[in-house]
């Protein structure tokens, strides 16, 4: 049987076992589900998009794909920026977006069980009725799914205090490449029985198994959080503000640092005048019953450094935190802009930001930086004028490579929360030894002997 005939037979089998309405070969659907927001190098269209609605649909899709030797690319909302959901040659895209039910909310246990297609913001609205929240809050929280957050170990603004996705996932139900359904983890906050397969699966980008259910830990939702905006003369002074907050032993829920370039993006998008006030901005949010006390301590610490600090109950500070989520500057052509996700030790953050400025100047590109300052996770964006054409793109690539090497030299990592996907695979060997890379290949082979699950992503 020729490959083309075999592929047609696979699609017919998928329709028979999962349903005609769940399997699409419409060119528009294939195109829209063929990629996420990551840079595309080798654009491929899937053979079909399968919209799973039940666990049994996922099992059937994987069994049939495994038997046919066809690759499977799991997909949530497609909001990732590292190419983790890019289609590959001769694959089906397995969409989990229709598996969007909240299965349980156990408020007394501070636990929820959700399907992978549940939107982050939807879960938070549901548990807020019980005075609880799901802590991870990536910038895409209004669109991104919990399954996608699990796949990339997403973080967000609140990770300064509450950690990233792995710190909120207690257990998983996943389907292996051959269609086998297994459960990992637990329903309790503590537990050390056996290897921690749950933590291994979180951040594995769909290369080991397909998530069909997530048990998450919930946190207390603060009724009266306090938001602070502090404008500084420059990034160095703002970074001193981060150190000052640590010295007074306050742990903010949110601690974000924006440079002058990012402030200009916000000004252009919202008509604000941030860049006219100074050269850097700190956004701080305290929460819990001591929110006001902690906010007062933070204000005092920042004012002692000469910052322009917002008054208590200033609504602008609240708005600025929401504006920060859209600070990437979506009017920019992605062909001439590269944004990254680097983490460095917090003690190295100030010097590294200076290094980024020097790298930009050396390569004749522009840079702006926003940082989750509470944990040293930076998102520098390099860009050039579109008139610079391919030569400008080459300078962008050079600057990006330099920025990655510079982060590693100070003990950092190539990705803090976006995942490796396809975009960062070339740098993985810069960070990890060959022994570690080989061990990961062996783990992959145990879970996925045929190598059909999201090949070419996450590991080398």
Number of C-alpha atoms within 10 A of each C-alpha: 6 6 10 10 9 14 20 13 13 22 23 15 16 22 17 11 15 22 15 13 9 17 21 18 15 11 13 10 14 20 16 12 23 23 26 21 15 21 17 15 10 9 13 17 22 25 24 25 28 28 23 24 20 16 19 16 21 28 23 20 28 28 18 19 25 21 12 14 17 21 25 29 26 29 34 27 22 24 22 25 21 26 26 34 30 31 30 22 14 17 24 29 29 25 23 29 23 16 21 19 17 19 13 12 19 14 14 7 12 20 23 22 22 23 28 31 27 26 26 24 18 17 20 19 13 15 22 15 11 15 15 21 21 25 27 26 22 22 19 18 19 12 17 24 28 30 32 31 32 26 29 26 25 26 26 23 26 21 24 21 17 19 18 24 28 23 17 20 25 23 25 29 21 24 23 21 28 21 22 14 18 13 16 19 23 17 18 14 14 9 11 8 8 8 10 13 13 20 20 12 24 25 23 24 29 27 27 26 27 32 29 26 25 27 24 27 24 23 16 16 19 17 12 13 18 25 28 27 25 23 24 27 16 15 23 18 20 26 23 15 25 22 18 18 23 15 10 13 12 16 18 26 23 24 25 26 24 26 25 24 19 26 26 21 22 22 17 12 15 11 10 14 13 19 19 11 14 19 22 27 32 27 23 27 24 26 23 15 12 13 21 17 13 22 22 15 15 27 21 16 20 24 15 11 14 14 23 17 20 17 15 14 12 13 13 14 22 18 12 19 22 12 14 20 15 14 21 19 15 10 8 13 13 14 14 19 21 20 18 22 23 22 26 23 15 18 13 15 23 17 12 19 23 13 16 25 18 15 22 23 13 12 17 15 20 19 24 23 25 26 23 23 26 24 20 21 27 24 20 24 22 24 25 22 14 15 9 12 12 12 10 20 20 14 20 25 15 16 25 22 14 16 24 23 16 18 22 16 12 15 12 22 23 24 21 23 20 25 27 26 25 23 19 21 18 12 17 17 14 14 17 11 10 12 9 12 16 13 11 15 13 13 14 19 13 12 16 18 15 16 20 21 28 28 22 17 24 24 21 16
